[in-house]
Amino acid sequence: MLIRPWIIAALLLLTACSNESDTRPPARAAGSPEPGVRATETPAPAGRSTPTRLRVREFDVPQGSRPHDVAPGRSGVVWYVAQATGELGRLDPTTGVTHHIPLGEGSAPHGVIVGPDGAPWITDGGLNAIVRVDPKTDRVTRYPLPAGGYANLNTATFDGDGVLWFTGQSGVYGRVDPDAGEAEVWESPEGPGPYGITTTPNGDVYYASLAASHIARIDRQRGGSTVIEPPTEGQGARRIWSDSRGRLWVSEWNAGQLGMYNPAASRWREWDLPGDNPQPYAVYVDTKDMVWLTDFGANAIHRFDPDAERFRTIKIPTPGAEVRQLLGRDGEVWGAESGADKLIVIRTVRSDPNAP
């Protein structure tokens, strides 16, 4: 069905201020936590020169959809999962038109990513299956998990060989080889908790465990995994993303922190998020290696510059947005507002306001 909603466009131009504070704590190894960075950015006064401008825009999706995850696709479209209605949504950002594709009775999709084939791949907790939707025909193909338990499927990533890996909060992780067409599952070493998952530039796969408060590297050949403990005990490692150098950025939900693990040096760094009650949920690293986090406590999205060790805070226009996941493409970061039935995009625009 085609639905043409009103597009809510909230344009916010946010720039650096001269009154920013910036501290740079020394790197610390696991087991020796120390205070992190506390630096925020507020809008510059009108008319001030702006080296970087961020433009925020929101799009309505059908009421009651509860969009959970979002994934920019090819040809400009944006995919999202409508968790409450068991559907995959497609947004045309140029028109605001949405189209929903039913995934099957009992569906409750959680995550969506775009695969090497250009198709959206979905982790569907209701169906206990990985689902692929053909972007041209809307044909739905399901890859059910082996019988034997409910995985509570969460997030997926493709490795360097084109194999999809996924997490299940019930205490599992697994893979689907699109060529073989079957799902394999392994138990996580510390029980329930596997949540976010990412692939590094060299093809390695790591996941984050929210309940067990660790990250882990998956042995892609044998299926086992090696636990890596962050410095802060019980930090609640929720989501994880690799930058272009293979460093792993982690949203630490319980601790209100951003973590970074460098596998090449086997070392951790952590930074406190701005605000009094930060709740970092999603994390994403863009093509410029800027780190983005959503913050339930502040109803905001933070951009962290790893070189300057500085946070820039972007307030979400709609209250109670609850952005649970971020993904992007060059110049754009997209999120799904599960609490408001909206999608949000932050675009980095040229410093010249007259540039096209």
GIVENGI-V407571 format. One line per field, one symbol per residue. ss: DSSP state (H for helix, E for strand, - for the rest). A space follows every 50 residues. Layout:
ss=???
This chain:
ss=-EEE---------E-------------E---------------------- --EEEEEEEE------EEEEEE-HHHEEEEEE----EEEEEE----EEEE EE------EEEEEE-----EEEEE----EEEEE------EEEEE------ --EEEEEE----EEEEEE---EEEEEE-----EEEEE------EEEEEE- ----EEEEE----EEEEE------EEEE--------EEEEEE-----EEE EE----EEEEEE----EEEEEE-------EEEEEE-----EEEEE----E EEEEE----EEEEEE-------EEEEEEE--EEEEEE----EEEEEEEE- ------
